[in-house]
Amino acid sequence: MKKFKRDWGDPPLAWWQKAANGIADCGEVLAMLLALLVRRPLLLVLFIVLAIVLSQ
């Protein structure tokens, strides 16, 4: 979350660039998680069960 804090010295464009970089980092993490789930189907099942339980 610290990454998204605005540095007042930066022009707005630089701030948006930082936010975009943060989102890209999240995307990389999600991609890694997806790769892990593909290799371990049991984890995918557990993840789905967890999502169903948490959504109620």
Beta strands, then each sheet from edge to edge (+ up, - down):
end
